[in-house]
């Protein structure tokens, strides 16, 4: 059982299932609703725990009832939240998400802008037994610090880039960088994900690079060239949290010693199963389900 240290955002999500996304300012009735933990790092940590890994979370939360709910839910999932910092007088992140009949989502999120960027609360070294780390773009100063510790320890440092980062050096600190298609376009100005990867590969020579494109699969650099691993064909119910779950599965696979290509395939299978379930990150599958899909 490998340990993955996740750093970033954890939220409380209110997820509403609708026939179609609203187009006018009027009342709408949801077909289903889920209240669950979310956020890039929070969802990834849950996925890691369900896949049989040990998940440790470093995040910033307020000292409010929302933060209590987030902590309780993550702890119930088996996530080690001892690294979570509760900040007095601040509010915990919360989101309202609308999911349509095709599984596409619209996210309205709030995170207290007063959260400090300071990294003094972070450990001076990785906890013993850490097999990989995973960071997101919501606390880039913290992610960069943890990535540098991981580099020094010789363990994978996975960066979940769902939006273009603005912290100098955070990309260079990560050993494995996986962009969303949107973030790669924002970073490079190129529409074609393959061209975007090629343009970055010439600069980020010390990092493994990938881009997730939903049903288009994952493109990644392998032996200096752009390779492709297709997505699994599933009936999509809800795409919310699929990218977070994907990154969690990738980080765990790398911690377990998988090579990048089988790690990508493992992550693709994990995200595919999640997409068949409503409720955001709470749809993350168990290890046996993923292995069954891979065998099939």
JOJO-V901672 format. One line per field, one symbol per residue. ss: DSSP state (~ for helix, > for strand, _ for the rest). psi: psi as a letter, one per 20 degrees, with the letter a starting at -180 (. if undefined). A space follows every 50 residues. Layout:
# JOJO-V901672
ss->???
psi->???
This chain:
# JOJO-V901672
ss->__>>>>>>__>>>>>>>______________>>>>>>>_~~~~~~~~~~~ ___>>>>>>>>>__~~~~~~~~~~~~___>____>>>______>>>>>>_ ____>>>>>>___________________>>>>>>>~~~~~~~~~~~~~~ ~~~__>>>>>>________~~~~__>>>>>~~~~~~~~____~~~~~~~~ ~______>>>>>_~~~_>>>>>__>>>>>____________~~~~~~~~~ ~~~~~____~~~~~~~~~~~~~~~~____~~~~___~~~~~~~~~_
psi->oqppoppcqprppopppqhqqqirnaqqpqhrqporqbqghggggggggh jjrppppprpqrkrhghggggggghhijpojijpppopirqqqqqppppa hiiqqppoqpppijpqiqjhiqqiqqqpjpirqpqaiimhggggghghhg ghikqpopooniqpqjppihghhqhopoqrhghhghhhjphohghgghhh hhgmhjqpqrppkciiapqrppljrorpoqqporophoipighggghghg ggghhijqrgghhggghggghgghijpqkciijprrghgghgghh.
